[in-house]
Amino acid sequence: MSRIKAWLSRTALGVGAVGVLAVGFAVVDGWEAFGRRATGERRARMERSPQWKDGQFVNPQSIINDAWGSVGMLFERAFESTPTAPVPTAPVDPRRFDTPPATGLRVTWLGHSTNLVEIDGQRVLTDPFWGERTSPLTWVGPKRWYAPLLALEDMPRVDAVVISHDHYDHLDHTTLVAMKDWDTRFVVPLGVGAHLASWGIPEARIVELDWWEHTRVGDLEITLTPARHASGRYLLDNNATLWGGFALRGPTHRAFYSGDTGLFPALRDIGERLGPFDVTLLEVGQYGKPWPDWHMGPEQAVAAHRMLRGRVLVPVHWGLVNLAPHTWTEPIERALVAARTAEVRITQARPGESLEPEAPPAPTRWWPDLPRQTAAENPIVSSQME
């Protein structure tokens, strides 16, 4: 018996040592990607925000999260939650952008939440993600399904880069480091600028906004709008930075990008104060029943589009990485059904294609027809909407 106890003790020590080494390796590997916490005047400004309470940012409506349900979903991956064949993409010729959009507004979807929005003579890039994984680590984490469709060095000049929050699929360390010498404006929510500055982006190019605050780039007004979500890049910095969406308002056109959000009542306020919008870029994917307030899902994206007084809906936040246990094509299928039922104009280009919302093409099925759950089978319903 004593030998067995000794063996168990040695085994436990060995497992513990391996665990400590693994954690240490992960911290070293991801240290730079974690970013930095805000200090000094940046921190003081955050603490003056109406959104700051008890040492962190908060939502007007609290977020409900079923922790046990979330754990259970880790073991419920849907059939083809990741593509088993190459995703059809469109080649992007950089010379395309030499010719301005005929209507003055053009959107090029580069996958997930990365879009190049050309609006009234200005170019805005949303949540740029050129990295290999949505992770601080180089060897583990959700991996992108196809290579970037346009090399960063081939990008046309961008007037503003807007970043909605600091989760890894929206704020990618390797991408921002590659952009640090760009002659552009980086517009971010409160606190996120600390990450960018630590990665070498000059403070003079960083603009941090609270909800409803705005900045101007040429004739374009960029307003950070409320969202119902969260932030954090490691376990000890939950909600240490703000999150939001963006309203882009030019002399002739208006566009809205949601970032990540659950459905919440203030979307109607955004529509009334800053809309109507010629196009809304709304997240439709990476949803789950245990976290209905984190991501609104397809049907509620259509509802949000109407609350925002949008004219044409372009679904985003799908089609590049697997962050939830639904079939990879389910978000767009359900969004099309919901839009048809609500008589909402919706369009969906292939990754890499451009579209002009004033003359939107009808959605063409470029994705495979896969088994999926319907809204009735797996409803995503945000709380506290009354």
C-alpha positions as CSV (number, residue, x, y, z in Angstrom):
1,M,0.0,0.0,0.0
2,S,2.8,2.4,0.8
3,R,4.3,1.8,-2.6
4,I,1.0,2.6,-4.2
5,K,0.7,5.8,-2.2
6,A,4.3,6.8,-3.1
7,W,3.5,6.1,-6.8
8,L,0.4,8.2,-6.7
9,S,2.2,11.0,-4.9
10,R,5.0,11.0,-7.6
11,T,2.4,10.9,-10.4
12,A,0.5,13.8,-8.9
13,L,3.7,15.8,-8.5
14,G,4.6,15.0,-12.1
15,V,1.2,16.0,-13.4
16,G,1.4,19.2,-11.4
17,A,4.9,20.0,-12.7
18,V,3.7,19.5,-16.3
19,G,0.7,21.7,-15.6
20,V,2.9,24.5,-14.2
21,L,5.3,24.2,-17.1
22,A,2.4,24.4,-19.6
23,V,0.9,27.4,-18.0
24,G,4.3,29.1,-17.9
25,F,4.9,28.3,-21.6
26,A,1.5,29.7,-22.4
27,V,2.1,32.9,-20.5
28,V,5.5,33.4,-22.2
29,D,4.1,32.6,-25.6
30,G,1.1,34.9,-25.3
31,W,2.6,37.7,-23.2
32,E,2.8,40.4,-25.9
33,A,-0.6,39.4,-27.3
34,F,-2.3,39.8,-24.0
35,G,-1.7,43.6,-24.3
36,R,-1.5,46.0,-21.4
37,R,-3.8,47.5,-18.8
38,A,-4.6,51.2,-18.9
39,T,-2.7,53.5,-16.5
40,G,-2.4,57.2,-15.8
41,E,-4.7,59.6,-17.5
42,R,-6.1,56.9,-19.8
43,R,-7.2,55.0,-16.7
44,A,-8.6,58.2,-15.1
45,R,-10.7,58.9,-18.1
46,M,-12.1,55.4,-18.1
47,E,-13.1,55.8,-14.4
48,R,-15.0,59.0,-15.3
49,S,-17.2,57.1,-17.8
50,P,-20.8,56.6,-17.0
51,Q,-20.3,52.9,-18.0
52,W,-17.6,52.4,-15.3
53,K,-18.8,50.9,-12.0
54,D,-17.0,49.1,-9.3
55,G,-13.7,48.8,-11.1
56,Q,-15.0,47.7,-14.5
57,F,-17.3,48.5,-17.4
58,V,-20.9,47.3,-17.3
59,N,-23.9,46.9,-19.6
60,P,-27.2,48.8,-19.0
61,Q,-28.8,45.3,-19.1
62,S,-26.8,42.6,-17.3
63,I,-25.6,39.6,-19.4
64,I,-27.1,36.2,-18.5
65,N,-24.8,33.3,-19.0
66,D,-25.6,29.7,-18.3
67,A,-22.1,28.4,-17.3
68,W,-23.1,24.8,-17.1
69,G,-24.9,25.0,-20.4
70,S,-21.8,26.6,-22.0
71,V,-19.6,23.7,-20.7
72,G,-22.1,21.2,-22.1
73,M,-22.0,22.8,-25.5
74,L,-18.2,22.1,-25.7
75,F,-19.2,18.5,-26.3
76,E,-22.0,19.2,-28.7
77,R,-20.2,20.3,-31.9
78,A,-22.5,20.2,-34.8
79,F,-21.9,18.3,-38.0
80,E,-19.6,20.5,-40.1
81,S,-19.2,23.3,-37.6
82,T,-15.9,23.6,-39.5
83,P,-15.9,23.2,-43.4
84,T,-14.7,19.9,-44.8
85,A,-14.1,21.4,-48.2
86,P,-12.4,24.7,-49.2
87,V,-14.6,27.7,-48.6
88,P,-15.5,29.5,-51.9
89,T,-13.7,32.9,-51.9
90,A,-13.2,35.6,-54.4
91,P,-9.8,36.8,-55.4
92,V,-9.1,40.4,-54.4
93,D,-7.3,42.5,-57.0
94,P,-5.9,45.6,-55.2
95,R,-6.6,47.6,-58.4
96,R,-10.3,47.2,-57.7
97,F,-10.0,50.0,-55.1
98,D,-8.4,52.4,-57.6
99,T,-11.9,53.1,-58.9
100,P,-14.2,54.7,-56.3
101,P,-17.7,53.1,-55.9
102,A,-20.2,54.5,-58.4
103,T,-22.8,55.0,-55.7
104,G,-20.4,56.4,-53.1
105,L,-20.7,53.4,-50.8
106,R,-19.1,50.0,-51.1
107,V,-18.5,47.1,-48.7
108,T,-15.9,44.4,-49.2
109,W,-16.3,41.5,-46.7
110,L,-12.9,39.9,-45.9
111,G,-14.3,37.2,-43.6
112,H,-15.7,37.2,-40.0
113,S,-16.0,40.8,-38.9
114,T,-13.3,42.3,-41.2
115,N,-14.8,44.7,-43.7
116,L,-13.5,47.5,-45.9
117,V,-16.1,50.2,-46.0
118,E,-15.7,52.9,-48.7
119,I,-18.0,55.7,-47.8
120,D,-18.2,59.2,-49.3
121,G,-14.5,59.2,-50.2
122,Q,-13.2,57.7,-47.0
123,R,-12.0,54.1,-46.3
124,V,-12.8,52.4,-43.0
125,L,-11.5,49.0,-42.0
126,T,-13.5,47.2,-39.3
127,D,-11.9,44.7,-36.8
128,P,-9.0,43.7,-39.0
129,F,-8.0,40.0,-38.5
130,W,-5.2,38.7,-40.6
131,G,-3.8,36.3,-38.0
132,E,-3.7,32.5,-38.1
133,R,-5.7,31.9,-34.9
134,T,-8.2,33.8,-32.7
135,S,-5.9,33.2,-29.7
136,P,-2.9,34.8,-27.9
137,L,-1.0,31.5,-28.5
138,T,0.7,30.5,-31.8
139,W,0.0,26.8,-31.4
140,V,-3.6,26.4,-30.1
141,G,-6.9,28.2,-30.6
142,P,-9.6,28.5,-33.4
143,K,-7.8,28.5,-36.7
144,R,-9.0,30.5,-39.8
145,W,-10.4,28.4,-42.7
146,Y,-8.7,30.2,-45.5
147,A,-5.7,32.5,-45.9
148,P,-6.2,36.3,-45.9
149,L,-7.7,37.4,-49.2
150,L,-5.6,40.5,-49.6
151,A,-2.1,40.9,-48.2
152,L,-1.8,43.8,-45.7
153,E,0.9,45.4,-47.9
154,D,-1.5,45.4,-50.9
155,M,-4.3,47.1,-49.0
156,P,-5.4,50.5,-50.4
157,R,-4.8,53.5,-48.1
158,V,-7.2,53.2,-45.1
159,D,-8.3,56.4,-43.4
160,A,-9.5,54.8,-40.2
161,V,-9.3,51.4,-38.5
162,V,-12.1,50.9,-36.1
163,I,-11.9,48.2,-33.4
164,S,-15.1,47.2,-31.5
165,H,-13.5,45.5,-28.5
166,D,-10.5,43.5,-27.4
167,H,-11.5,39.9,-27.8
168,Y,-9.1,37.9,-30.0
169,D,-11.3,37.6,-33.1
170,H,-11.6,41.4,-33.2
171,L,-8.3,42.7,-31.9
172,D,-5.5,40.6,-33.4
173,H,-2.0,41.2,-32.1
174,T,-0.1,40.1,-35.2
175,T,-2.3,42.3,-37.4
176,L,-2.0,45.4,-35.3
177,V,1.8,45.0,-35.1
178,A,2.0,44.8,-38.8
179,M,-0.1,48.0,-39.1
180,K,1.9,50.0,-36.5
181,D,3.5,52.2,-39.2
182,W,0.3,52.8,-41.2
183,D,-0.6,56.5,-41.7
184,T,-4.1,56.0,-40.4
185,R,-6.3,56.7,-37.4
186,F,-7.1,53.8,-35.0
187,V,-10.5,54.5,-33.4
188,V,-11.2,52.3,-30.3
189,P,-13.3,52.1,-27.2
190,L,-12.0,53.4,-23.9
191,G,-9.0,51.4,-22.6
192,V,-8.2,49.5,-25.8
193,G,-5.7,52.1,-26.8
194,A,-3.3,50.7,-24.1
195,H,-3.0,47.5,-26.0
196,L,-2.3,49.3,-29.2
197,A,0.3,51.6,-27.6
198,S,2.1,48.6,-26.1
199,W,2.4,47.1,-29.6
200,G,4.1,50.2,-31.0
201,I,1.2,52.2,-32.5
202,P,1.9,55.9,-31.8
203,E,-0.4,57.5,-29.3
204,A,-1.1,60.4,-31.8
205,R,-2.8,57.9,-34.1
206,I,-5.0,56.4,-31.4
207,V,-8.5,57.9,-30.7
208,E,-10.4,56.4,-27.7
209,L,-14.1,57.0,-27.4
210,D,-16.8,56.4,-24.9
211,W,-20.4,55.5,-26.0
212,W,-22.0,58.3,-28.1
213,E,-18.7,60.1,-28.5
214,H,-17.4,60.8,-32.0
215,T,-14.4,61.8,-34.0
216,R,-14.0,63.0,-37.6
217,V,-11.9,61.7,-40.4
218,G,-12.2,64.1,-43.3
219,D,-15.9,64.6,-43.9
220,L,-16.8,61.3,-42.1
221,E,-18.1,61.3,-38.5
222,I,-17.3,58.1,-36.6
223,T,-19.4,57.5,-33.4
224,L,-18.9,54.8,-30.9
225,T,-22.3,53.3,-30.1
226,P,-23.4,51.2,-27.1
227,A,-23.3,47.4,-27.4
228,R,-24.2,44.6,-25.1
229,H,-21.2,42.5,-24.7
230,A,-17.9,42.2,-22.7
231,S,-14.2,42.4,-23.0
232,G,-11.0,40.7,-21.8
233,R,-7.9,39.0,-23.1
234,Y,-7.0,36.9,-20.1
235,L,-8.8,35.7,-16.9
236,L,-7.8,38.7,-14.8
237,D,-9.0,41.6,-17.0
238,N,-12.7,40.9,-17.6
239,N,-14.4,44.1,-18.7
240,A,-11.3,46.2,-18.1
241,T,-11.9,47.9,-21.4
242,L,-15.1,49.1,-23.1
243,W,-16.8,47.6,-26.1
244,G,-19.2,49.1,-28.8
245,G,-20.3,49.4,-32.3
246,F,-19.7,52.2,-34.9
247,A,-21.9,54.6,-36.8
248,L,-20.2,55.9,-39.9
249,R,-21.9,59.1,-41.1
250,G,-20.7,60.9,-44.2
251,P,-22.2,63.8,-46.2
252,T,-24.4,61.4,-48.3
253,H,-24.3,57.9,-46.7
254,R,-24.5,56.3,-43.4
255,A,-23.3,52.8,-42.4
256,F,-23.5,50.9,-39.1
257,Y,-21.2,48.1,-37.8
258,S,-22.4,46.3,-34.7
259,G,-19.2,44.7,-33.4
260,D,-20.3,41.9,-31.0
261,T,-23.6,42.4,-29.1
262,G,-26.7,40.8,-27.8
263,L,-30.0,42.4,-28.6
264,F,-30.7,45.4,-26.3
265,P,-33.2,48.3,-26.2
266,A,-30.7,51.1,-27.0
267,L,-30.4,49.8,-30.6
268,R,-33.6,51.7,-31.2
269,D,-32.0,54.9,-29.7
270,I,-29.0,54.4,-32.1
271,G,-31.4,54.3,-35.1
272,E,-33.3,57.4,-34.0
273,R,-30.2,59.5,-33.1
274,L,-27.8,58.4,-35.9
275,G,-29.8,56.6,-38.5
276,P,-31.3,55.8,-40.8
277,F,-28.5,53.7,-42.2
278,D,-28.0,52.8,-45.9
279,V,-26.3,49.5,-44.7
280,T,-26.0,47.7,-41.4
281,L,-23.2,45.2,-40.9
282,L,-24.6,43.0,-38.1
283,E,-23.2,39.9,-36.4
284,V,-25.2,36.8,-37.1
285,G,-22.9,33.9,-36.1
286,Q,-21.2,32.4,-33.1
287,Y,-24.3,32.2,-31.0
288,G,-25.6,29.7,-28.4
289,K,-28.6,29.2,-26.2
290,P,-26.6,29.4,-23.0
291,W,-25.3,32.9,-23.9
292,P,-28.2,34.7,-25.6
293,D,-27.1,38.2,-24.4
294,W,-23.5,37.9,-25.8
295,H,-24.4,37.4,-29.5
296,M,-27.8,38.1,-31.0
297,G,-27.9,35.4,-33.6
298,P,-29.6,35.6,-37.1
299,E,-33.2,36.3,-36.2
300,Q,-32.4,39.0,-33.7
301,A,-29.9,40.6,-36.1
302,V,-32.9,41.1,-38.5
303,A,-34.8,42.6,-35.6
304,A,-31.8,44.9,-34.7
305,H,-31.6,46.0,-38.4
306,R,-35.2,47.2,-38.1
307,M,-34.6,48.9,-34.8
308,L,-31.6,50.7,-36.4
309,R,-33.7,51.9,-39.3
310,G,-31.4,50.1,-41.7
311,R,-32.1,49.7,-45.5
312,V,-29.8,46.8,-46.5
313,L,-28.5,44.2,-44.1
314,V,-25.1,42.6,-44.6
315,P,-24.5,39.6,-42.2
316,V,-21.0,39.4,-40.7
317,H,-19.2,37.5,-37.9
318,W,-19.4,34.2,-39.6
319,G,-17.6,32.3,-42.4
320,L,-14.0,32.3,-41.2
321,V,-13.6,30.6,-37.8
322,N,-15.5,28.3,-35.6
323,L,-16.4,29.8,-32.2
324,A,-19.7,28.1,-31.5
325,P,-21.3,24.7,-32.0
326,H,-23.6,25.4,-34.9
327,T,-23.1,24.3,-38.5
328,W,-20.8,26.8,-40.2
329,T,-23.5,27.8,-42.7
330,E,-26.4,27.9,-40.3
331,P,-26.1,31.7,-39.5
332,I,-26.6,32.8,-43.1
333,E,-29.4,30.3,-43.7
334,R,-31.3,31.4,-40.7
335,A,-30.7,35.1,-41.5
336,L,-32.1,34.7,-45.0
337,V,-35.2,33.0,-43.6
338,A,-35.7,35.7,-41.0
339,A,-35.1,38.6,-43.5
340,R,-37.6,37.1,-45.9
341,T,-40.2,36.8,-43.2
342,A,-39.7,40.4,-42.0
343,E,-39.4,41.7,-45.5
344,V,-35.9,43.0,-44.9
345,R,-33.5,43.5,-47.8
346,I,-30.5,41.3,-47.2
347,T,-27.4,40.6,-49.3
348,Q,-24.4,38.3,-48.9
349,A,-21.3,38.4,-51.0
350,R,-18.6,35.7,-51.1
351,P,-15.6,36.5,-48.9
352,G,-13.5,38.9,-51.0
353,E,-16.4,40.3,-53.1
354,S,-17.5,43.9,-53.0
355,L,-21.1,45.1,-53.1
356,E,-22.7,48.5,-53.2
357,P,-25.8,48.6,-50.9
358,E,-27.6,51.1,-53.1
359,A,-27.8,48.4,-55.8
360,P,-27.4,45.2,-53.8
361,P,-27.3,41.9,-55.6
362,A,-29.6,39.2,-54.5
363,P,-27.9,36.6,-52.2
364,T,-26.4,33.9,-54.3
365,R,-25.8,30.5,-52.6
366,W,-22.0,30.0,-52.6
367,W,-22.0,27.9,-49.5
368,P,-23.1,24.2,-49.3
369,D,-26.5,23.1,-48.2
370,L,-25.9,21.5,-44.8
371,P,-28.1,20.1,-42.0
372,R,-28.9,22.8,-39.5
373,Q,-31.2,23.8,-36.7
374,T,-34.0,26.2,-37.3
375,A,-34.9,29.2,-35.1
376,A,-37.7,27.1,-33.6
377,E,-35.4,24.3,-32.7
378,N,-32.6,26.5,-31.2
379,P,-34.0,29.9,-30.4
380,I,-31.7,32.7,-29.4
381,V,-33.7,35.2,-27.3
382,S,-31.9,38.0,-25.4
383,S,-33.2,38.8,-21.9
384,Q,-34.5,42.1,-20.5
385,M,-35.8,43.5,-23.8
386,E,-39.0,44.9,-22.4
